[in-house]
Amino acid sequence: MDNVLIAVDGPAGAGKSTIAKIVAQKLNINYIDTGAMYRAVTYKCLQNGVDIEDEGAVVQVAKNTDIDFKDNNIYLDGNIINEEIRTVDVSNKVSKVSKIGEVREILVDVQRKIGSMTSAILDGRDIGSIVFPNAEFKFYLIASPEERGLRRFKEMKEKGYEVDLSKIVDDIVARDEMDMNREHAPLVRAHDAVEIDTTGKSIDEVVCEVVSHIQGN
């Protein structure tokens, strides 16, 4: 598959990253987790004591940060940070970082450069609507807040975190509200995106649905 871009958008916990990674492997193309880029900036801010509410300071962090993807790993300034960016603290703060217009401009430029060099599947909030509006294939994954919360709860428990399911669901609903109503590139389904409700579906079922659509089966 040559020079093909696939956009996968949707709210937190809908399964975008999991599905996109597997589809990338099946189609032998690159996977780019754009949400991880915003998490990386958030993580760096937290590590360096930068106030997330200070937009100017966050923008400076974004400007002076090197983010890259290699072999399904995300690198922050040369170091792999796959697990570090998945903590509850980062998850609860990332929407405040991703709503900053100048941060989005910086990271969208990076995403477009990566996407212009190779066939890739990208997942995020605004890939099909803003970053690559001309992507050949667009998908919008959704799931109920309860199911998304349960997925996140199980994921965090497996990693040894003490978490509260109802609090996670509340956080997801709050994040949806913030993502959908932010001024810059809000979460929205592109008009030509295929919507897939992943509630009650297995990973394999969703992957098959996505791949079948791409391959025209």
Sequence and secondary structure as in RCSB ss.txt:
>XXXX:A:sequence
MDNVLIAVDGPAGAGKSTIAKIVAQKLNINYIDTGAMYRAVTYKCLQNGVDIEDEGAVVQVAKNTDIDFKDNNIY
LDGNIINEEIRTVDVSNKVSKVSKIGEVREILVDVQRKIGSMTSAILDGRDIGSIVFPNAEFKFYLIASPEERGL
RRFKEMKEKGYEVDLSKIVDDIVARDEMDMNREHAPLVRAHDAVEIDTTGKSIDEVVCEVVSHIQGN
>XXXX:A:secstr
  S EEEEE STTSSHHHHHHHHHHHHT EEEEHHHHHHHHHHHHHHTT  TT HHHHHHHHHT  EEEETTEEE
ETTEE TTGGGSHHHHHHHHHHHT HHHHHHHHHHHHHHHHHS EEEEESSIIIII TT SEEEEEE  HHHHHH
HHHHHHHHTT    HHHHHHHHHHHHHHHHH SSS     TT EEEE TT  HHHHHHHHHHHHHT 
